[in-house]
Amino acid sequence: MSDRNWAEVDRYLAELFVGPEAGLDAAQRVSEAEGLPSISVSAMHGRLLHLLARLQGAERILEIGTLGGYSAIWLARALPAQGRLVTLEVDPHHADVARRNVDAAGCGAVVDIRVGRAADVLERLVGERDAPFDMIFIDADKPAYPDYLRWALRLSRPGTLIVADNVVRDGKVLDASGEDANAAAVRAFLELCAAEPRLETTVVQTVGTKGWDGLALARVLR
């Protein structure tokens, strides 16, 4: 099987289970027109996040890494009317695009976009002492993944689901040399998950339009 086969299967599945969807399709078009990098989750991964949030019964979701709001729309649409998605974005332009996309998709009422360095915003969230999050999605700068895990644990409760994207990286996660900073950080993140007694974790390898990668899924035990 080749990357081309993976992408063709992904497109077939997306047509079957997602299809044309005005809000999501528009978010991708607007993000591209505004010059945002083409690194959002695929349609099928967005569908997976949506289903995970629904299965979790999530009412409060935290997303670290908003980009143009594509995954935020998927997550927000899984929330009940009283739900809340807090999503963090360091780039003000990206956040502005995301706000427009989320509003256009009809999700603005449940989405709170926080702009700034994730570490600073996460510290403020801890200080707010609000209710813990039911689901946390990590999809931002890879070197900070270990720190994001530590913050996620502080903002979680027993039963919280933590999902982290891009943890296989075309197999580069196997490289223990540390030469690739992103792969080294993801490797450190996974080793922290494995050593953390408060988590039960697995990794699902994925192939598709985004190539060969994977998602880490961790359930908070206590």
C-alpha positions, -999 to 999 in steps of 0.1 A, spaced: 0 0 0 12 35 -8 4 70 4 -18 74 -26 -39 43 -16 -42 57 19 -54 90 7 -79 75 -18 -94 53 10 -96 83 33 -114 103 6 -138 74 0 -146 71 38 -150 109 42 -175 110 13 -193 81 29 -194 92 65 -190 130 63 -199 141 28 -202 178 18 -208 199 49 -211 236 45 -196 248 78 -167 225 78 -159 229 41 -161 266 44 -137 266 74 -111 248 53 -115 272 23 -113 303 45 -83 290 63 -65 283 31 -74 317 16 -61 334 48 -27 316 44 -30 292 74 -9 261 72 -27 230 59 -22 210 91 -57 207 105 -71 172 113 -85 152 84 -123 149 80 -122 114 93 -101 124 123 -125 152 129 -154 127 128 -135 105 153 -130 134 177 -167 142 174 -176 106 182 -152 104 211 -166 135 226 -202 121 222 -192 88 237 -175 106 266 -206 126 272 -184 156 273 -199 189 285 -165 208 289 -138 203 263 -103 219 262 -85 221 229 -48 231 228 -42 244 193 -71 260 174 -55 269 140 -85 278 118 -112 262 140 -118 230 119 -114 206 148 -131 230 171 -162 229 150 -162 191 151 -158 191 189 -183 219 195 -210 201 176 -206 171 200 -215 193 230 -249 197 245 -266 231 246 -250 240 279 -216 227 269 -184 247 265 -153 243 244 -123 263 254 -97 264 227 -62 279 228 -44 297 200 -11 316 201 -14 334 168 -39 363 168 -45 360 130 -53 323 133 -76 330 162 -95 356 142 -99 332 113 -111 305 137 -136 328 153 -151 337 119 -152 300 109 -167 289 142 -194 316 141 -202 308 104 -206 271 113 -232 281 140 -210 270 170 -200 304 183 -222 303 214 -203 273 229 -167 281 218 -144 302 239 -112 311 220 -83 321 242 -54 339 226 -18 337 239 10 313 248 -7 280 258 14 278 290 2 312 301 -35 305 293 -33 271 309 -20 286 341 -48 311 341 -73 282 335 -59 264 366 -62 297 386 -99 301 375 -107 269 395 -135 262 372 -150 227 367 -125 202 352 -126 192 316 -143 160 304 -121 158 273 -88 174 263 -74 175 228 -37 183 223 -27 194 188 -2 222 190 36 227 191 51 194 196 81 204 218 56 215 245 36 182 245 52 170 278 42 202 295 8 201 280 3 167 295 12 180 329 -13 209 325 -39 185 312 -37 164 343 -42 195 365 -73 204 345 -88 169 344 -109 147 367 -111 109 371 -126 97 337 -113 126 316 -102 116 281 -70 131 269 -63 128 231 -30 139 215 -25 141 177 6 135 156 24 111 179 39 87 153 52 112 128 59 88 99 77 65 123 101 91 135 90 85 171 113 55 170 144 78 167 160 80 201 188 103 189 170 135 197 180 151 164 144 157 154 130 180 182 94 172 174 99 135 174 119 137 206 92 157 223 65 133 212 86 104 224 90 121 258 53 127 259 45 90 253 71 79 279 54 103 304 21 87 296 35 52 301 50 61 334 21 81 348 0 59 373 -29 82 369 -33 73 332 -42 43 311 -30 50 276 -29 35 241 -18 48 207 -37 41 175 -16 44 144 -33 60 115 -29 64 77 -48 86 53 -46 120 36 -23 131 64 1 102 58 13 79 85 7 92 120 -12 83 152 -33 94 181 -26 89 218 -57 81 239 -54 84 276 -80 80 303 -74 97 337 -79 72 365 -76 95 395 
